[in-house]
Amino acid sequence: MSNILIKDYLGVKYMGKFMGKKKIIVLPLIVLFLLVSFSSSMKAEEDTIEDVEEKLMDISEEERIILEELFIIAQDIEELERQRNRIAQEIEAMKVDIENLEELIQRETLNYEEKLNILEQFLVSYQRMGPSSFIDIILSADSITNLLERINILRYLAKNSAELLKSIEEIRDKLVAEKENLNEKLAALSKREEELKETILKEEEKKAQLEERLASLEEDREYFQERLNAMMAMIDELAELLKFLSQEFVNIIESENLPEDAVEYLISRDGIIGKISQDVFNDVISKHPNIPETLFRFYPERVEMEIGEKNLLLVGTFVIIDGHLIEFQVKEGVFYDMVLTKETIDEFFREGNLSLDLKSILGNNSIKKILIIEEHVQMLIELNI
């Protein structure tokens, strides 16, 4: 607290009277001010982080519908901002490429002109001497040795002129190709700049749409704005969590001692089938201490993954990667019963999907086909003997 604030608080006319007690009065005031500020900031943090889940759970169905609409717009805005950043980075990279190409073209142009000038000088000399001069040079030799030397010199000059001409043609062709490359880069840059303008325009329209929707809520605007901001903050937390889970899942089965009956093997006319129940699947995951409680549920042609404590449900399917990885590819999801856009889900898994490595179970064998049925996942196994 500054001296001006203290004067305002105590009254200017009393300052002289209490100067001797200044240190006694000011210190408690500063402490009180800091405590109030600290407790206010703690309360704000609790409202946005610790209490937000309870607030989201307590909203009515009508409020939930409104909030979901705002939530989708906010996700669209975030995706547009990501696109804008990506396009801006591409434009900067293209500008660097164009600068490098322009420097290369400039160097090659100088090289081309220099060699062209050398060839021009050679041809001028040749023209001045004329073909008869070359014949005179050969005929004026006074010995066989001298003749051969003169022929070799003329052959060297002819060869060098041919090589010089070839070199000039190669430089010319390279220049033409680089200029075409530059024109393509410039055209691509122009296109990306136009796309950036469109993305910025869409983002501004989305923001205006969100502001208009919030403004229409009148006295409830602050209420919904607070919850919307909190949800978007939690989306960022979810992105970090799912990035962490993607890293943890790859080796999760290798790190656990699977029971011998974890995989049920069947023989069919198509070959060997390995069958894993969702209970075994979930049990293996639950043994990993770093992963929050996560439940997988298997339905015909559909897999659900639920992280209860985060109120997150993701729906997708399993696909085979490299014959031994089962990758969970998410198609849709809900967060507090509110729809996650495809772009938000894609951003969650931008650095990789959740994958389970079954190599320790399969050995040298590989998965040929995968099928999701009620409470089980079936794998057609190709034997590599």
N, C-alpha and C positions, 0 to 999 in steps of 0.2 A: 504494500500500500504506500503511495507517494505522500510527501509532506502536504501537498495541496489537498489530497483527499482527507488527510487527518485534520487539517484546518477546517475544511467544510464540515467534518463530523463534529468537532468540538466547539466550533464558533471562533471566529478570529479574535473577538474581544477577550476571550478567556485564555488565549495562548500564552500571553505574558505572565498571567497569574499562575499557570500550571507548568511553566517551563522546567521547574525543578523536579516535577513528577513525570516529565515527558517519557523517560525510559521506562517507567513503571506502567504507563498507560498504553504506549505505542505497541509494545511487545505482545500483550494479550490481544490487542485489536488485530495485529498481523496474524497471530496464531488462529484467532477466530475466523478471519477472512479465508485463510488457507484451508481450514477444516471444512468450512461451508462449501468452498469451491471443490475440494476433493470429494466430499460426500455427494455433491451434485453430479460430478463427473462419474462417480461410481454408480449413481442411480441411473444415469443415462446409459451407461454400459450394460447395466443389468436389464434395462428396458429393451435394449436391442439384441442382446446375446442370450442372457439367461432366462428372461421371461417371454421372449418372442414365441417360443414353441407353445407355451400355455395360451398366449393370446390367439395364435392361429387355430388352436384346437377349440377355442371358445366362440369363434365367429359363427353367425347364423348361416343358413343355406343361401339366403339372399345376398349376404355380405360375401360369402365364398364365391358366388357367381361373378360378382363385380370384381373381386380381387383377382380371380382367375383371368378375366378379360385384361385387366391391367398388367398382370403377370406375363401374359403372352406378348403384349405390346412391348414390355420392358425387355423380354428375351429377344424379340426381333431387333430392338434398338442395339442391344449388345452385339448381336451377330453382324449387324450393319457396321458397327464400329470396328469389329474384328476384320471385316472385309476391307474397310477403308484403310486400316493399318497395313494389311497385307498388300493391297494395291499400291499404297504409298511406298512401301519397302521395295516392291518390284520396280516401280518407276525410278527410284534412286539407283537401284542396281543397273537398270537399263541405261541411265544417264552415264554411269561410270563406263559401261561397255561401249557406249557411243563415243565418249571421250578417247578411250583407248583405240578404237577403230579409226577415229579421225587422226590421231597421232601416227598410227601405223600407215595410213594412206598418205599422210604428209611425207613420212620418211621414204616410202616406196616411190612416191612421185619424184622426189629429189634424186633417188637412185636411178630411176628410169631416165630422167632428163640428163643426168651425168653420163650414163652409158650411151645414150642416144647421141650426145655431143661427141663422145670419143669415136663412135662409129662414123659420124658425119665427117670428122677430121680425117679419118682413115680413107674414106671414100673420096674426099677432096684430093688427098695426096695421090691416090690411085689414078684419079681422073687426070691430074696434072702430068703424071708420068706416062700414062697410056700403056696399052698392052705391048706395044713395040719396045718400050723401055725394059719391060720384064724379059723379053726375048733377048735384047742386047746384053742384059745382065748375065743370062745363061751362056750366050755364045762367046762372051768375052773371057770366059774361064780359060786359064792357061794350063790346066791339068785336070785329070779325072777327079782327083781329090777335091780340087777347088770347085769343080762343076757340081759335085755331089753336095758340097757345103752350101753353094748358092741355091741349088734346088731345095734343100732342106729349109733354108731360111725363107724362101718364097712359100713353101708348103706350110711352114709355121705361121707366116703372116695370113695366109688364106684360111688356115684352120682357126686361128684366133678370131678372125673377122666373122667366120661362121658361128663360132661359139658365142661371140659377143652379140651377134644378131639373135641367136637362140635365147640367150640370157635376157635380152631386151623384150623379146616376145613373152617369155615366162613372167617377167615383172609386170608387163602390160596385162596379161591374163589374170594375174594375182590382184592387180589393182581393180580390174573390172569386177572380179568376184567380191572383193572387200567392199567396193562401193555398192554393189547389190545387197550385200549383207547389211551395210549401214542403212540403206534405204528400207530394208525389212525391219531393222531395229527401230528406225524412226517411225515407221508405220505402226509397229507394235506399241511404241511409247505413246503415240497419239491415241491409239485405241484404249490403252489402259488409263490414260488421263481422262478420256470421255467416260469410261466406266467408273472412275473415281468420282467424277462430277455427279453421275447418276446415283452412286451409293450415298454421297453426302446429301443429295436432294431427298432420297428416300428416308435417310436417317432424320433429316429435319422434319419431314412430313410425319414420321412416326412419333417423334418427340412432340410435335404440335398436337397430334392426335391424343397422346397420353396426357399432355397438359390440359387439353380441352375436356377430356373425360374426367380428369381430376377436378377441374373447375366446376363441372356440372354437379359434382357431389356436394357442393356448397359447404355446409358446416361439417360434413364428414370427410372433407378433403384431407385434413391432417391425420385423421384416424387411418385412412387407407394408405396415405403416403408413407406413414411410419411402418406399416406392415409390409408394404411393397418393398421399401428399402431394406428391411430386415430379411425378406425372402431372397432378394438379390445378393445380399451379403452371404447368406447361407448357401446359395448356389455356388459362389466362389469357394466356400469351404468344401462343398460336395465334390467340386472339380479336383481339389487337392487330395481328398480322400480316395476318390476313384483312381486317380493317378497312382497313389500309393498301393491300392489294392491290385492294380494291373501288374505292378512290379512284384508283389508278394505272391500272387496266384501262380506264376509260372513254375516255381519250384516247390509248391506246397505239397504235392503228393510225394515227391522225392524225399522230402524232409520228414514224412510221417511213415510209421510202420503200418502198412495196410494189413488188415486181417486176411488170412488165406482165402476166406470165402467172400472177400469184398467184390470180386468179379465172378459172376456165375457164367460158366461156359456152356454153350449149347451147340449141337451139331445140326445144321440144316442142309437142304440141298444146294444152298448158295455158298456154304462153307461154315467156318467157325464163327459163332456169334458170342461176343462178350456183353454181359448185361449187368449194369450197375443201378441199384435202387437209389432213390433220392435220399433215403434215410442214411445210407452208407456215405453218399456224396456229402451230405450236410455234416455228418459225424467227423469226417476227415477235416473239413474246413473249420469246424468248431474247436478242434484241437490246436489250431494255430493261434497263439496268444496275441499276436499283433492285429488280428482281424476282428472288427466288431461283429456282433451276432448277425450272421447272414444266413438266410434260408433260401434254398432253391426248391422250386416246385416244378415237376415235370407233367405236362399235359400233351395230348396228341399234337405233334408239330409245333409245340410252344413251350418255352421255358420262362419261368418267372423267378426273379431274384429280388428278395426283399431285405432291406436293412431297416429293421423296426425302429431302432432308436433315432434314425434320421428321417423317418416317415417317407422313405423312398421305395418305390416299386419300379423295377425295370423289366420289360418284356422283350424277348427276342428268341433266338434259336442258337443251336450249336453248329459249328462248321469245322471241318477237318483242315488242319494246317500241317503240311510236311509229313503227313501220315502218322503223327504221334501227338500232336497238340489238338486239344478240343478248345475252340475259341468261342466265347459267348458274344455274339453279335447282337447288340441292342437295337430294336426297331422303334420302341416307344417307351414312355415312362410317365409316372405321375409323382409329384412331390406335394405332400399334404393334400392329396386327392386333386391336385391341380396339374394340368397337362404341361409336360415339358416339350418344347418344340424339338424338331429333328436336329436343328442347328445346335441347340444347347447340348443335346445328347452326343452329337458328333464331336463337340468341343471337349466333353468329358473324356472321351476316348481318343483324342487327337494323337496321343503318343503311344497308343496301343490298346487293344481290347483285353478283357480278362481271359486268360488262357490257362488251362490245366495241362501239364506235361505228363503223359501216361507212358513215357518211354521205359520207366522202371518196371511197369507191369507188362508191357508188350515185348520187351527184349528186342530181337531183330525183326520182329513182325511189325506190321503197320495196319492202320485203320483204313479200310477201303470205302466204307459207307457208314453213315450214322443215322439213327432213327429215334425220334422222341415219341414215347408212348406214355400211357398213364403211370406215373410214379417211377418210371424207369427210362434209362437211356440205353439203346442197343447199338452195338458197334459190330459191323461185319469186318472180321479180321483176316488179312491176307498173310498167309504163312510164308516166311522166307527161310527155308531150310538150307 
